[in-house]
Amino acid sequence: MSVSRISALGAIALSGALALSACASENNGATPGAGSTAGGSTAAGDCFSGDLKAEGSSAQKNAIDEAIKAYQTNCADANIDYQPTGSGAGIKQFIAKQVDFAGSDSALKTEPKDGKIEADDAKASCGSDAWNLPMVTGPIAIAYNVKGVDKLVLDAEVAAKIFDGKITTWNDPAIAALNKGVTLPSTPIKVFFRSDESGTTENFTKYLKAAAPDAWSYDTGKKWTGKGEGKEKSAGVATAVKGQDGGITYVELSYAQQNQLPMAQIDTGSGPVELTAESAGKTIATAKQTGTGNNLALKIDYATKEAGAYPIVLVTYEIVCSKYADAETGKKVKSFLKSFASDSVQKGLEAKGYAPLPAEVATKVQTAVDAIS
């Protein structure tokens, strides 16, 4: 199935999942560029000139690179610098007022951790509410490189034991039981994990904790607590697996595709499920909006047992101030994110392994972006 086809199916599934009302928005159908008018055209006067700084999620790097390219095609005087330092670093820099917005594969925490509450710290930094705006959607692959093994089935328990170093060879009986008829070598398993704080790590460990609580005893979070060798960012773990016979990691679909890595099918109890945007969309169908108003934070059911549902998914948020202390910064953020959320830019993400925002979600996001000041 082509990336374009599976992305479209995933977007449809996400649309039904979130049940967001399809209220009218004058931003609908926007073309790439700074801002859109009611007719969907980009007004040259909406472009900003100067610098806009952001950092965070490496999961969305390929997507935001496309969005920046689209914006700068129409707005040549804009310099948008996005550094894929990881979700944790992005949030820290946003709170420290070092960047204008952050990319994160998990919404700002509303529960205390290490004596701090991210959402409260972000609000204090902004001087206004901080919003989580879903902008990029995509599943997380368990990508591997085992000579002679082109098809692999795992379940949450076996995956948890692999990533915790309790299953150490590819011909382990637990793996063999899920892969009858497959010749598995005695090659040692080499686990690679994200060494930087990462929302991808958080989403993956949420899946392990929810779906295999007896096998994964660690807390969830942006910092890896299992076994293996750390590599920086999504590109780092994907490249490491590509060069290592016996290697395995968790990484976004786009990076697995980019590196031509095979991806494990996941058995949630209803049979093995191949990773596609359609199967990931069935899991997103259980997502609940936990934020209110223009704060569009979501909660995903990682332990879903729905037939045909691929359970390891993430949503990347752009974390912004609802009202910036510096009005010019607010205008820049608003201008760029209007373009990012537009139909044409979102559709352009398909070829990069992402699912574009469906119309109802895009409308909700565009409404929130339009309210940034």
ROVEXVO-325420 format. One record per residue: residue in three letters; x, y, z of N, C-alpha, C in turn. Coordinates in steps of 0.02 Angstrom, whole numbers, plus 50000, padded with zeros to 5 digits. Each point is the difference from the previous one (the first is absolute). Layout:
N
ALAXYZXYZXYZ;...
***
This chain:
373
MET500434994050000499575006050000500445006250000;SER499885004849959500425005949994499955004550061;VAL500525004050012499995004750056499415004749994;SER499885002549939499455004649989499334996950019;ARG499914993649979499374996750014499894998850075;ILE500534997450033499924998650071499935006450040;SER500325005449977499935006350036499295002549996;ALA499704999449941499325002349992499534996050044;LEU500114993350002499574995950042500085001750074;GLY500635001350020500125001750070499675006650018;ALA500015004749954499695006550013499254999250009;ILE499694995749959499284998850007499854996950068;ALA500414995250020499894996750065500085005050056;LEU500515004249996500105005050052499425004850004;SER499725001649942499435004549998499434997450042;GLY499844993549990499454997150038500184999350072;ALA500644998850014500224998650067499875005850047;LEU500185005849979499995005750046499325003350005;ALA499574998549953499325002750001499995007550013;LEU500455003549965500015007250008499525003249952;SER499625004850022499495002949958500295003649941;ALA499674999349943500255003049939499725007149992;CYS500185004250048499765006849996500355003749943;ALA499705005149975500285003649943500625003850022;SER500495000549956500605003850014500235003549937;GLU500175006250006500225003649941500704997949980;ASN500334995750041500664997649981499974993749958;ASN499424996849995499944993749965500235000849928;GLY500404995049977500225000149931500575004749987;ALA500355002150052500555004749990500554997049959;THR500325004249960500574997849960500635001150040;PRO500564996949979500625001150037500175007350003;GLY500245002150058500215006950007499835002650068;ALA500055006350008499955002950066499314999950029;GLY499515002349965499335000450028499504998949946;SER499384998950018499484998749950499415004550012;THR499675001749946499405004050004499404995549991;ALA499405002850002499404996049995499984996049937;GLY500295002549946500004996449936500544994849995;GLY500414999250052500534995049999500635002449968;SER500055006449981500605002649968500485002650053;THR500645000349982500505002650047500145007349984;ALA499925004250048500135007149991500735001450014;ALA500345003149953500715001550008500135004150063;GLY499535004250017500085004250059499994996250065;ASP499794993649998499974995950061500684996850015;CYS500465000349953500674997350012500365004150053;PHE500424996750039500425003950045500724999849974;SER500385004950019500715000049984500384999750067;GLY500574996849998500384999350061500034992750022;ASP500144999050065500144993450026499444997250043;LEU499914993549996499554996250044500384993850022;LYS500034998950066500404994550026499554994950035;ALA500144993749987499624994650033500454993950005;GLU499834995450045500364993750004499584994950037;GLY500244993849998499634994650034499994993649960;SER499414997149994499904993449971500404998749936;SER500394994750001500334997949938499544995849957;ALA499454997450032499524996149962499685004049944;GLN499935006550012499685004249949500495003749955;LYS500644998550007500505003849962499865000049925;ASN499874994249972499884999749928499375003849980;ALA499505000050045499385003649987500115007650004;ILE500335002250052500085007250009500485002949948;ASP500484995949978500445002349946499595001549937;GLU499514995749986499565001149942499585006350010;ALA499765001050061499585005850015500405006549994;ILE500634999950023500435005849994500145001649927;LYS500144994849962500145000949928499405003249966;ALA499394997650016499405002749970499905007350019;TYR500125001650063499915006950023500505004749966;GLN500634997949998500515004449972499965000749925;THR499644995549967499885000849928499615006449986;ASN499535001650044499595006049993500275005850041;CYS500404998550050500225005250047500764999550007;ALA500355002449950500724999049994500395003650055;ASP499725005150030500365003950051499934997050070;ALA499644994450006499914996850065500544994750011;ASN500305000150057500504995150019499734995950058;ILE499824993749988499714995750051500514994650018;ASP500225000150061500524995350023499694995150049;TYR499934993649978499754994850044500554994950013;GLN500164999050063500524995350020499674993750030;PRO500124994149971499694993850025500384997150059;THR499985003550056500384998150059499654994950045;GLY499384998349984499604995550042499475003950038;SER499454996650014499435003350031500175003150067;GLY500364996350042500175002550067500405006449996;ALA500505000149957500425006049993499605005849972;GLY499554998649954499595005349971499565003450052;ILE499684995950042499575002850052500415004250049;LYS500584997450019500435003850047500205006749971;GLN500185000049936500215006349968499415004849992;PHE499404997349988499415004249995499855003350067;ILE500024996150053499885002750067500535005150019;ALA500624998849976500555004750015500005006149954;LYS499505000549956499935005649953500585000549951;GLN500294994349983500544999849952499754998749928;VAL499394997449994499704998849934499295002750001;ASP499735001049941499335003149993499434994950004;PHE500134993849981499534994650012500394993550002;ALA499694994850028500334993550007499614994649964;GLY500364995049975499674994049973500074994450051;SER499454996650015500034994750050499534994349981;ASP500244993850008499594994249986499564998050058;SER499965004150049499524999250054499805007050024;ALA499385000550023499755006550023500355002050065;LEU499995006450015500285002550063499694996250059;LYS500434997950047499764996350058499605004550046;THR499454997250025499585003650049500074996950069;GLU500434994850005500154996850064500725001750020;PRO500135000550065500685001850021500514994549986;LYS500595002049978500564995449992500635003750020;ASP500384997050046500595003250028499835006950029;GLY499405000450030499805006250033499755005449954;LYS499934998549935499795005049952499424997549958;ILE499585004649978499454998449955500125003949935;GLU500124996449945500195003349937499485005249978;ALA499364998250004499485004549976500005006550040;ASP500114999550065500025005950043500625004349985;ASP500574996649990500615003649985499955003649932;ALA499694996649952499915003149934499545006050004;LYS499474999450039499535005550008500355006050033;ALA500404998650051500365005450034500495003349952;SER500334996049959500485002849952499655004349947;CYS499434997649977499625003849949499675006250029;GLY499784999550063499585005250027499294999349975;SER499854994249972499344998349974499974992549995;ASP499424997249984499944992849992500454997649943;ALA500324994250011500384996849946499564994649969;TRP499984999649935499564995349964500414994549967;ASN499714993950000500264994349963499614999449935;LEU500325001149943499664999849936500244994049959;PRO499604994749992500214994349959500125002249928;MET500594998649975500165002449932500244994449955;VAL500314994850029500274994549961499784993450031;THR499764995449960499784993550025500404994549967;GLY500174994950039500384994449972500104994450050;PRO500044993849976500124994350044500734998950015;ILE500144996350052500684998250020500124992749979;ALA500534999049962500184993249979500484996850049;ILE499944993450008500544996150028500404997549940;ALA500545003549986500394998649940500604995650018;TYR500174995549954500524995250016500434998549938;ASN500554996850011500454997949945500284993250019;VAL499704994749975500224993150013500074996549933;LYS500604998149983500134996949936499564993949989;GLY499645000049944499584994449982499305000350029;VAL499855005050042499345000550030499655006249973;ASP499554998949952499645005549969499335001450032;LYS499754995250038499365000750033500074997850072;LEU499745004150046500084998750071499365002150037;VAL499794995750045499425001650043500245000550072;LEU499795005250034500145000850072499355001650035;ASP499974998850065499465002650041500315004450054;ALA499585003150040500265004850049500464996850051;GLU499824994050023500414996650051500704998349973;VAL500024997149940500654998349971500405006249985;ALA499685005149973500345006349986500295003050064;ALA499614999950054500235002750063500624996350024;LYS500004993349994500574996050023500615001149956;ILE499905001249935500565001549955500325006750021;PHE499585005050009500255006750015500245000750073;ASP499864994950040500254999950069500594995350006;GLY500244997249945500594995850001499894993150028;LYS499374997850005499854993450028499964994649945;ILE499885002149939500054995649941500595002649960;THR500504995749989500635002549974500224997249933;THR499654994949975500164997349933499374999549959;TRP500095000449933499415000249956499644993349995;ASN500324994650018499664993549997499724997950068;ASP499925004850044499704998650066499314996749991;PRO499844995150041499354996549993499395004750001;ALA500045005450038499435004650003499885003549933;ILE500545001749966499935003049933499784994749950;ALA500294994050005499834994649954499274998150005;ALA499715000350060499304998250010499535004749962;LEU500215006249990499605004849963500134999949925;ASN500524996249979500215000149931500104992949974;LYS499484996050005500044993149978500144999749925;GLY500464995549981500194999349930500545004649978;VAL500215004750043500545004749983500654997450029;THR500524999849960500664997950023500345006050034;LEU500074999650064500305005450039500724998350017;PRO500475004449988500714998650015500155000950074;SER500584997550020500225000750070500365006750011;THR499945004549952500325006550004499815003650065;PRO500495002950035499835004050060499565006049983;ILE499555001550044499575005949991500385006250025;LYS500005005149959500335006350018499475005550003;VAL499835002250059499495005150010500315007049996;PHE499685004349961500205007149999499415004250025;PHE500155004950042499475004350027500215007349993;ARG499525004450009500135007249996500365002250063;SER500615002749992500385002350057499775006950024;ASP499715003949955499735006650018499294999150027;GLU499775004850039499314999750024499535000849941;SER499544995349995499614999549938499274998350014;GLY499555003549965499294998350003499874993349967;THR500424998049952499934993349970500134994750052;THR500515000950041500144995550055499404999750047;GLU499725005850015499435000150046499404996249972;ASN499845001149936499444996449970500134992549996;PHE500614998149983500164992949996499964996650068;THR500275003350052499974997050067499295000050028;LYS499595004849978499294999950019499664993749971;TYR500184998449939499744993949969500224993850039;LEU500664999450015500254994250037499674999450069;LYS499935005650034499725000050067499264998249999;ALA499645002649951499284998749997499844993049975;ALA500384997649951499844993649968500364994150032;ALA500555001250035500374994550033500245002250068;PRO499555001650046500205002750066500424995250041;ASP499914993449991500394995250039500714999449974;ALA500105001549935500664999249970500405006650000;TRP499655005650004500335006649999499865003550066;SER500494999950044499895002550068500215007350009;TYR500275003049948500265006850005499445005149993;ASP500145006050026499545005549989500065002449928;THR499475003149976500035002949933500325006950004;GLY500255002349944500305006750001500445001149939;LYS500255006049994500405001949942500714997150003;LYS500214997950059500674997350009499974992450002;TRP500404996749958499994992749995500264996750064;THR499644994850022500194996650062500124992549989;GLY499944997749937500134993049986500744998849986;LYS500144994849961500694998249985500175002149928;GLY500644998949982500215001349932500545005449995;GLU500115002349939500495005249986499655006249975;GLY500165005750029499675006249982500295003349938;LYS499555002849960500195004049942499575006250000;GLU500285005549977499625006350001499505000349943;LYS499405002050018499475001749953499774994049958;SER499465001149964499714994649959500484997849946;ALA500345004849969500484998249947500564995750028;GLY500195001250062500554996250030499834992750011;VAL499414998650028499824993050012499864996349935;ALA499695003449953499854996849935500644998249964;THR500485004649998500644998749967500384994450035;ALA499974999850066500354994850038499724993149984;VAL499344999349996499704993649984500164997949929;LYS499995004749954500154998549930500704997049993;GLY500465002150042500694997649995500174994250046;GLN499504997250034500134994850050499564993949989;ASP500304994549977499624993749996499794998050071;GLY499354998850009499734998450065499735006150037;GLY500045005849968499785006250032499255000850002;ILE499765003750050499295001550007499935006650037;THR499485003849983499865006350033499275001849993;TYR499805005450032499345002949990500115006749966;VAL499645001349947500125006149961499385001549958;GLU499915006249981499425002049962500014996849930;LEU499404998849974499914996849935500435003349946;SER500025006649999500365003549947500744998350000;TYR500304999250060500704998350004500134992849981;ALA499544995550018500074993049980499974999449924;GLN499535003649970499945000049927500625003049967;GLN500225005550027500585003549972500624995649999;ASN500074995850051500584995650006499874992949975;GLN499414999049970499804993649971500074994350051;LEU499765001350060500024995050054499354996250003;PRO500024993350006499384996350010499715001750068;MET499344999350006499655001850061499584994150026;ALA500034998850064499644994450030499255001149997;GLN499634994649987499285000150010499884999050075;ILE499475003050026499854999750071499364996150011;ASP500044994950043499414996050018499745002550067;THR499415003050000499705002650062499534994850031;GLY499964994149970499534994950023499474998549949;SER499985004049948499504999149946500344998249934;GLY500624997650005500384998349940500515005349982;PRO500524998149962500535004849981499725005749958;VAL500245006050014499785006049964500615003449969;GLU499975001049935500535003549965499945007550013;LEU500555003450004499995007250010499815003649936;THR499435003150000499795004649947499655005950033;ALA499905005349964499635005750028499294997950015;GLU499724995549960499324997750013499964996250066;SER500474995350011499974996150062500165004450061;ALA500455004849992500145004750055499385004350014;GLY499645001849947499405004050009499474996650041;LYS499984993349998499514996450040500145000750075;THR500655000750017500175001250070499845007250018;ILE500165004649955499855007050014499245001050007;ALA499614995349974499275000550006499784999950073;THR500434997650045499824999950071500265006150037;ALA500335004649964500295005950033499465004650028;LYS500155002950057499555004850032500345006850004;GLN499635005249987500285006750009499975001850074;THR500585001050030500045001650071500075007550013;GLY500215003649949500045007250007499335003249989;THR499945006350019499385003749990500125006049955;GLY499485002049965500065005849956500524998949946;ASN500475004749995500524999549950500614996050021;ASN499964997050059500524995450023499794993049978;LEU500314997449947499764994049966500404993750019;ALA500174999350064500364994150023499554993849995;LEU500314994249984499644993849990500264994550045;LYS499574995150015500214994150037499874993949956;ILE500514995849991499974994249955499964993650041;ASP499594995249978499954993550032500514995249969;TYR500584999450033500534995849973499874992650010;ALA499544998350043499854993050015499404997449959;THR499815003649949499434997949960500094992949973;LYS499464996349998500004993249971499544999649939;GLU499835005749974499555000149942500344996549941;ALA499634995849966500274996349943500255004849946;GLY500604998749976500285004149947500295006650022;ALA500055001150066500275006350026500744999350018;TYR500405004449972500725000350017500075004850059;PRO500264997650057499925003850062500535005250017;ILE500555000349962500555004550021499995006249955;VAL499705005350024499915006049960500205006350040;LEU500115005349964500135006450033499695005749961;VAL499905005450035499805006349971500525005250021;THR500285003749953500475005350017499625006650005;TYR500105003350057499685006550013500505005649988;GLU499735005749977500385006250005499755003550063;ILE500455001450046499825003150063500145007449995;VAL499475003950011500035007349988499705003750059;CYS500155006450004499655004550046499355002249967;SER499475000350038499385002649972500055007549988;LYS500385003450042500125007249991500735001450017;TYR500385001949949500715001150009500135006950031;ALA500505000150044500185006450032500235005049946;ASP500334997449949500205004149943499524998749943;ALA499615005049983499474999149950500284998149932;GLU500605002449983500294998449935500184992549996;THR500244997350056500144992850002499364996049990;GLY499475002250033499354996749991499774999949928;LYS500115005649965499815000449929500414995249958;LYS500644999350015500424995549962499794992750009;VAL499894998150063499794993150015499334998649966;LYS499545004650007499344999349969500054999349924;SER500415004049970500085000049928500264993249975;PHE500544997650031500294993749978499544994150014;LEU499694999850059499574994350016499364999849959;LYS499775005949977499445000149953500184996249937;SER500605001249976500244996649940500084992550013;PHE500304998250057500124993050018499354996150003;ALA499485003150027499354996650009499575000149937;SER500215003649949499605000749940499934993349963;ASP499474999349962499864993849964500574998049954;SER500275004949962500514998549950500654997750032;VAL500215003350054500614998050033499924993250033;GLN499444999050034499874993550031500004994449949;LYS499705001249943499984994849948500714998449976;GLY500435005049999500694999049978500404995650047;LEU499754998850061500364995850048499924992649985;GLU499514998249958499874992949986500614996449976;ALA500375003049954500584996849970500574999050050;LYS499955003350058500524999550051499824994850054;GLY499454996549991499814994750047499565002350057;TYR499685005749992499545002650051499294999949973;ALA499525000250045499305000749980499805007350007;PRO499725003049949499795007050006499425000750049;LEU499935005850029499435001250044499354999449960;PRO499524996250024499354999849966499655006750007;ALA499505001149959499685006649995499755002650067;GLU499674995550039499715002350064500545002050050;VAL500554996250002500555001650045500365006349976;ALA500115000449935500335005949972499615006350016;THR499344999649995499585005850015500085002150073;LYS500014995050045500085001550071500695003150014;VAL500514997249969500685002750009500055007049971;GLN499725001049940500025006549968499645005350042;THR499454998050031499635004550044500445002250059;ALA500354995150029500445001550057500595004449978;VAL500304998449943500565004149975499775007149989;ASP499415000849972499745006749986499895004150063;ALA499944996450057499885003550063500655002050036;ILE500574997849973500645001950030500105007649990;SER500245003150052500145007349994500665001650034;
***
